[in-house]
Amino acid sequence: MAALKNVRHEIFIREYVACDFNGAEAYRRVYPGHRPDIACVSACQLLRVPKVRERLREVQEAIIKRSDITVDRILTEYEDARQLAIAQEKPEAMLNASEKKAKLVGLLVDRREVGNVGDFEQMTDISQILEKVRQEAGVEAAEALAKAFGLNVNQNEAQSNGEISTH
């Protein structure tokens, strides 16, 4: 795919990459006259456009190819750093390198996103959000989220009804 016909969309993609994938900042740079308080939402909407997503994927692939970045190369560099940390008796650095290796190969996950971008945009009530989380990630995840929000969760009722109670 060649550059996008909409020049601003093409520039947005370049800014998005340049801003370390900060959509709101990229949007503000490309559309300075628009309301800055909705830049995040607008960037998310723009990133859902199929042609924009496809072009972003192409740009990322080109960057990776130019940089000659591979998982094997990164793993080797982390292992070299880990070995150096062991030799220098720096356990924190050693653990850091091991953790990064595990994350890179998917053995350690900080968080996992579920659903599509914008799935929660139209939800205004916490019970709607909790129900969506329950459907997508399970009862335990919804209960943990409810607890994080400081809501009382009736586990028995939640398990028997398949719902999360926010009462």
Helices and strands as residue ranges (DSSP letters): H 7-18, H 23-30, G 36-38, H 39-47, H 50-67, H 71-87, H 91-104, H 126-137, H 139-148, H 155-161
